[in-house]
Structures are given as C-alpha cells and as structure tokens.
Amino acid sequence: MNIRKIGFVMAIIIAGVFLWGCSTDDESSKTSNKPKARGAIGEIILAIDSTKWEGKVGEALKEIFQEDVHGLIRDESMFDIRKVDPRGMTRILKMATNIVYVTTFDDKKAASQNINALFTKEAKEKAANDPSLYFLRSVDEFALGQEVVYLFGNNEEELINNLRANKNRLQNLFHVRERDRLEKVLLNRKSSAAKVAGENLGLNINVPASYQVAKAENNFLWLRQPTPRSDRPDISLFFYETNYTSEDQVFPESVLELREKITKQHIYGNPANRNSYLVTERVDPNPVINNFKINGNFAVEIRGGWKTNNLSMGGSFLAYVIVDDKNGKLYYMEGFVYYPNEAHRESIREIETILLATEVLAKEGLSS
C-alpha cells in the first residue's frame, strides 16, 4: 500500500464506507506475480515501536490479541504475537500471512515515523478532524493470501480508546480469517462415509477424509481420527438429533444436561469400563455458553472442559446446539480433544471450523 493509496482509503472511510469485509479478486490473484503469504495459523506479525509496546498502547493490544481463549482447560492466548520493529520489516517478514502496523501520528520516534511516512498529509488531516478513525485494512499487499492492518491515532489516548471500543471486531477479523484459512486445508478432501452417515440424522456433515465412523445409530454419530499418537491431538466429533419441543431445551442448564445424557449413553474413555463416560467440568473451567447463529438457525455455543467420570482422562470441548424450527428438530454437535499436557487452542479451532461447516438438510416436500 503506497502513500497515495493510504490517503485514498482514508477518503473512502471518511465518506462513510465501512471496510470490514474481505475484498479479494481471484482472477487478479491467479495472474499476480506476488509470492504466497506464509505463516502458522494464529500467528500475527506486530510492527510497533518498542516503547509503545511496553506502555499503555501495548496493554490495549495485549488485551485484544493475547486474551485467553474461553473454555480451555489451561490458559492459552487467542493469537501468537511476534513483535517486530517497523524498521526491521524485511522482505521475508512482509510475506507473513497476518501483519499489524501500529502507530500514532504525534510519535517522533524513528520506528513510528517509519509507519507514519506511509500516510499522506491529507490522510493525517482527516484523522485529526475525526478521532474515531483508527483502522485501515489492505488485502494481499505484499503477498497473496495476506491480511495487513494499520492501527493508528493522533495520539495514544485516542488510539487506546478506539482499540478498546473495537476489541471484539478486531478479534473477530483475525479469528474468522484464520478459520477460513484452516477450512481450505482441512476440507480439501472430505469423508464420504461421514457425509452419508450424517444424512441419516438430517445433517450435511463436512469433515476431513482422515475422520472415520466410530459409532452410528439412528440419532447418533461419532467420528474419530484413527490411530491416535502421542505427538498429535486425539480429536473426536459427535452429532445427535432429537425433537425440538420447547425453548427450555436451549437454556444453559438444559444443554449441559443434554450433553451428559448423550455422553453417558455413547462415549467412554475406556469402552470396557462403563463408568468412564464423559462429564462436563463445572469448576475449572466453567462452561462458557453464548447464543449463536448458524446458517440462519438459532444455536447455542458451549465451550469448556470435559473429564471422564472416573477421572482417568480430560480435555477441552466445543459444542453447538442448533434449533431447526421448521422441522421441529434439535441438533447437538460437539468436538472434544484429548492431548495431555499440550496446547488445545488449534485443536479447538479445527473443531470449530469443521462444526461450522455442518448444515441442516432441507426436508423434501417442505416449502421454505
């Protein structure tokens, strides 16, 4: 993004256009000579003056990008931040998948001035007249498949206020982006057996080809990756269908009761020990329950920890309860991970990506 373009984008924003959605051009990408962006899922390169990072601006940024993921059995931040001096942004670093530049226009230190030089005089004047301006987004700026975000303010107070007021939006921007990246990799090859089994429940289930059917009954399906190893997480997915008769079924305590009804009947840490069924951890962590929307259907999201009733195993889980009002059906779908003494964040991100790719099938002969 050159100086002229930053000034132009500022003019667009000042005119009231909200540039939060993605804007990619597949055809231009195919003919571009730019390299492909590279970087681990969840990694962000943060270009910022060291003094700012160690001060109040850094505190606000850490509250956004290094907030703990809700519902995991141990503390893990949302993103992995790699802090870099803006003057040290080499060609290799500029090929990163996610880059965030942070500055204030009143900062005279060389690192911030390095970023400030990218803004036109007109752009800075517009920001001076409208303290609510704080954000610019550029797609594929240095490499294909890249997200570059500029966070700025006239001074630190304005920038901090805008960062805190837009915390959820900034988290969601990168959260959705990383999920979309992961979906392209995970669902490149899908399991046909899982798809067929899912149709019996009224669901279009999209899972990687590596997942196999562990158990399938009239209203229940358990999918699992075979031959778990100590060097990779053991992830299971299960789906359950029942009748929807009352709003009471989606109250927090009701969905937790439904979960334990399903797991007690179907899922055991040790199949030979019927006392090893899965239960929900109620204390550390507490289940985190939020209302949700999935493909237009009301849903409830549950994040938390699980353990076996005999305390032999435990881990983190993510689940969704989906209401199909038209057909009077309630669907419960969950992914849980067993990976002792290791990070669970990326496993939960994988589970989320797969579950949100699931769709309720339309019933034949019913009008919409």
C-alpha positions in Angstrom: 0.0 0.0 0.0 1.7 3.2 -1.1 1.3 6.7 0.3 -1.2 7.7 -2.3 -3.4 4.7 -1.7 -3.5 5.2 2.1 -4.7 8.7 1.5 -7.4 7.5 -0.9 -8.6 4.8 1.5 -8.8 7.4 4.2 -11.0 9.5 2.0 -13.3 6.5 1.4 -13.6 5.8 5.1 -14.3 9.4 5.8 -17.2 9.2 3.3 -18.8 6.6 5.4 -17.9 3.3 3.7 -17.3 0.5 6.2 -14.3 -1.6 5.0 -14.6 -4.6 7.3 -15.5 -7.3 4.8 -13.0 -9.2 2.7 -12.2 -8.0 -0.7 -10.2 -10.5 -2.8 -10.1 -10.9 -6.5 -9.5 -14.5 -7.5 -8.8 -13.6 -11.2 -6.2 -11.0 -10.4 -4.6 -13.4 -7.8 -4.1 -16.0 -10.5 -2.2 -13.6 -12.7 -0.3 -11.9 -9.9 3.5 -12.3 -9.6 3.4 -11.8 -5.8 4.6 -14.6 -3.6 2.2 -16.6 -1.5 1.9 -15.4 2.1 3.2 -17.8 4.7 2.7 -18.2 8.4 1.3 -20.5 11.1 -2.4 -20.5 11.9 -2.9 -18.0 14.7 0.3 -16.1 14.2 0.4 -12.3 13.8 3.4 -10.1 13.0 3.0 -6.8 15.0 5.1 -3.9 13.8 5.3 -1.3 16.6 7.8 0.9 18.4 9.2 -0.9 21.5 8.2 1.9 23.8 4.6 1.8 22.7 4.5 -2.0 23.1 5.8 -1.7 26.7 3.4 1.1 27.5 -0.4 1.6 27.6 -0.8 1.0 23.9 0.8 -2.4 24.3 -1.5 -3.2 27.2 -4.5 -2.5 25.0 -3.1 -4.6 22.2 -2.4 -7.5 24.5 -6.0 -7.3 25.8 -7.1 -7.8 22.2 -4.7 -10.3 20.7 -3.4 -12.1 23.7 -6.7 -12.5 25.6 -7.1 -16.1 26.8 -9.3 -18.4 24.7 -12.5 -19.0 26.6 -13.3 -22.5 27.8 -9.9 -24.2 27.5 -8.6 -26.3 30.4 -5.4 -24.2 30.6 -4.6 -20.6 29.7 -3.8 -20.0 26.0 -3.9 -16.7 24.2 -6.0 -16.2 21.1 -3.1 -15.4 18.8 0.7 -15.8 18.8 2.2 -12.3 18.6 5.6 -11.7 17.1 6.6 -8.1 17.9 8.9 -6.5 15.3 10.5 -3.0 15.0 8.8 -1.4 11.9 12.3 -0.6 10.5 13.2 -4.3 10.6 10.3 -5.4 8.4 12.4 -7.4 5.9 11.1 -8.9 2.7 10.7 -12.2 4.4 8.6 -10.7 7.3 6.5 -8.8 4.8 5.4 -12.2 3.3 3.7 -13.1 6.6 0.0 -14.0 6.4 -1.1 -11.6 9.1 0.6 -8.2 9.7 -0.5 -5.4 12.0 1.2 -2.0 12.0 0.6 0.3 15.0 1.4 4.0 15.3 0.3 7.4 16.5 0.9 10.5 14.4 2.4 12.5 17.3 5.1 10.0 17.9 8.5 11.4 16.8 10.5 8.2 17.5 12.1 6.6 14.4 10.1 3.4 14.5 6.7 5.1 14.5 7.9 7.7 11.9 8.7 4.7 9.6 5.0 3.9 9.6 3.8 7.5 9.6 5.6 8.1 6.4 3.2 5.8 4.6 0.3 8.2 5.2 -0.4 11.3 3.1 -0.7 14.7 4.7 -4.4 14.7 3.7 -4.9 11.4 5.4 -3.4 12.7 8.6 -5.5 15.8 8.5 -8.7 13.7 8.1 -7.7 11.7 11.1 -7.0 14.9 13.1 -10.5 16.1 12.3 -12.2 12.7 13.1 -10.7 10.9 16.2 -12.9 7.9 15.5 -10.7 6.9 12.6 -8.2 4.3 13.7 -8.2 1.4 11.2 -7.1 0.6 7.6 -7.2 -2.8 6.0 -5.2 -4.0 3.0 -5.6 -7.4 1.4 -2.7 -9.1 -0.5 -0.5 -6.0 0.0 2.9 -7.7 -0.2 1.9 -11.4 -0.8 -1.2 -13.4 -1.9 -3.5 -14.5 0.8 -2.3 -11.8 3.2 -4.0 -9.5 5.7 -2.4 -6.2 6.6 -4.0 -4.0 9.1 -2.9 -0.4 10.1 -4.0 0.8 13.6 -3.4 4.4 14.2 -4.4 7.5 16.1 -3.5 11.2 16.5 -2.2 10.3 20.0 -2.0 7.4 22.3 -5.2 8.3 24.2 -7.3 8.3 21.1 -5.8 5.1 19.8 -6.3 3.2 23.1 -9.9 4.4 23.3 -10.6 3.1 19.8 -8.8 -0.2 20.3 -10.8 -0.9 23.5 -14.1 0.1 21.9 -13.4 -2.2 18.9 -11.8 -5.1 20.7 -14.4 -7.7 19.6 -14.3 -6.5 16.0 -10.5 -6.8 15.8 -10.5 -10.2 17.4 -13.2 -11.4 15.1 -11.5 -10.1 12.0 -8.5 -12.4 12.6 -10.5 -15.2 14.2 -12.7 -15.6 11.1 -9.8 -15.2 8.8 -7.8 -17.9 10.4 -10.8 -20.2 10.4 -11.3 -19.6 6.7 -7.7 -20.4 6.1 -7.9 -23.6 8.0 -11.1 -24.7 6.3 -9.4 -24.6 2.9 -6.8 -27.0 4.2 -9.0 -29.3 6.3 -11.8 -29.7 3.8 -9.8 -30.1 0.7 -10.6 -33.9 0.9 -13.8 -34.9 2.7 -15.0 -38.1 4.3 -17.8 -39.6 2.1 -18.7 -42.1 4.8 -19.3 -39.3 7.3 -21.4 -37.5 4.8 -23.6 -40.5 4.2 -23.9 -41.2 7.9 -24.8 -37.5 8.6 -27.7 -37.6 6.1 -29.4 -40.2 8.3 -29.5 -37.5 11.0 -30.7 -34.8 8.7 -27.2 -33.1 8.5 -24.8 -32.3 5.8 -21.6 -33.1 7.7 -18.3 -32.0 6.1 -15.2 -33.4 7.8 -11.7 -34.2 6.6 -11.1 -37.6 4.9 -9.0 -38.7 7.9 -12.1 -38.9 10.2 -13.8 -42.3 10.3 -17.1 -43.5 11.7 -16.6 -44.9 15.2 -20.3 -45.4 16.0 -23.5 -44.7 14.2 -27.1 -45.2 15.4 -30.5 -43.8 14.4 -29.9 -40.5 16.1 -26.2 -40.5 17.0 -22.9 -40.4 15.1 -19.4 -40.5 16.5 -16.4 -39.7 14.2 -12.8 -40.1 15.1 -9.4 -39.9 13.6 -7.8 -43.4 13.7 -4.7 -44.5 15.5 -4.1 -41.5 17.8 -0.5 -40.8 18.6 1.3 -39.1 21.5 2.7 -36.4 19.1 -0.7 -35.2 17.8 -4.1 -34.4 19.4 -6.8 -37.0 19.6 -9.9 -35.3 18.3 -13.4 -36.8 18.3 -16.6 -35.3 16.8 -20.2 -36.5 17.6 -23.6 -35.5 16.4 -27.0 -36.1 17.9 -30.6 -35.5 16.7 -33.8 -35.2 18.8 -37.2 -33.5 18.7 -37.4 -29.8 19.5 -40.5 -29.2 21.6 -39.7 -26.2 23.9 -37.5 -23.2 24.3 -36.5 -24.7 27.6 -34.3 -27.1 25.7 -31.8 -24.4 24.9 -31.5 -22.9 28.4 -27.9 -23.3 29.7 -28.6 -26.0 32.2 -30.7 -27.9 29.7 -28.0 -28.0 27.1 -25.5 -29.3 29.7 -27.9 -31.9 30.8 -28.4 -33.0 27.1 -24.7 -33.2 26.7 -24.3 -35.5 29.6 -27.2 -37.6 28.6 -25.6 -38.2 25.2 -22.1 -38.9 26.5 -23.3 -41.2 29.3 -25.0 -43.3 26.8 -22.5 -43.3 24.0 -18.9 -42.1 24.8 -16.4 -43.7 27.1 -12.8 -43.1 27.8 -12.4 -46.9 28.1 -15.1 -48.9 26.3 -14.6 -51.8 28.7 -15.3 -49.5 31.7 -18.9 -48.2 31.6 -18.0 -45.8 34.5 -15.6 -43.9 32.2 -18.3 -41.9 30.4 -17.7 -38.2 29.7 -18.9 -35.5 32.0 -18.7 -31.7 31.9 -16.1 -29.9 34.0 -18.2 -27.4 36.1 -15.5 -25.5 38.0 -12.1 -25.0 36.2 -13.0 -24.0 33.6 -16.6 -23.1 34.0 -18.6 -23.8 30.8 -18.9 -20.7 28.6 -22.3 -20.6 26.9 -23.4 -18.0 24.3 -26.3 -17.6 21.8 -25.2 -18.1 18.2 -26.5 -18.2 14.6 -25.5 -21.0 12.2 -26.8 -20.7 8.7 -29.8 -18.7 9.8 -30.7 -21.2 12.6 -30.7 -20.2 16.2 -27.9 -22.0 18.1 -26.1 -22.1 21.4 -22.4 -22.4 21.6 -20.7 -24.2 24.6 -17.0 -24.1 25.3 -15.5 -25.9 28.3 -13.6 -28.8 29.8 -14.5 -32.4 29.9 -13.3 -35.3 32.0 -14.2 -39.0 32.4 -16.5 -39.9 35.3 -13.7 -42.0 36.7 -11.2 -39.1 36.3 -8.8 -41.1 34.1 -8.9 -38.6 31.2 -9.8 -35.0 30.4 -9.6 -32.2 27.9 -11.3 -29.3 26.2 -14.5 -29.3 24.0 -16.6 -27.0 21.8 -20.2 -27.7 21.0 -23.2 -26.2 19.3 -26.9 -26.9 19.8 -28.9 -26.0 16.7 -32.6 -25.4 16.5 -34.4 -26.4 13.3 -37.7 -24.7 13.9 -39.3 -25.7 10.6 -38.9 -29.4 11.1 -39.1 -29.5 14.9 -35.6 -30.8 15.3 -32.8 -30.1 17.8 -29.2 -31.0 16.8 -26.3 -31.3 19.2 -22.8 -31.4 17.7 -19.5 -31.4 19.5 -15.8 -31.9 19.1 -13.6 -32.7 22.0 -9.8 -33.1 22.3 -7.6 -35.3 24.4 -4.0 -34.1 24.3 -2.5 -34.3 27.8 0.0 -31.5 28.8 -0.2 -29.9 25.4 -1.9 -26.8 23.9 -5.5 -27.2 22.8 -6.1 -23.9 21.0 -5.5 -25.1 17.5 -7.4 -28.3 18.1 -10.5 -26.3 19.2 -10.0 -24.0 16.1 -10.1 -27.1 13.9 -13.2 -28.4 15.7 -14.9 -25.0 15.3 -14.0 -24.9 11.6 -15.5 -28.4 10.9 -18.6 -27.9 13.0 -19.5 -24.6 11.4 -19.2 -26.2 8.0 -22.1 -28.5 9.0 -25.6 -27.7 7.6 -29.1 -28.8 8.4 -30.5 -30.5 5.4 -33.8 -29.2 3.9 -36.6 -31.8 4.1 -38.1 -32.8 0.8 -41.6 -31.6 0.1 -41.5 -28.8 2.7 -41.8 -25.2 1.5 -39.4 -22.6 2.9 
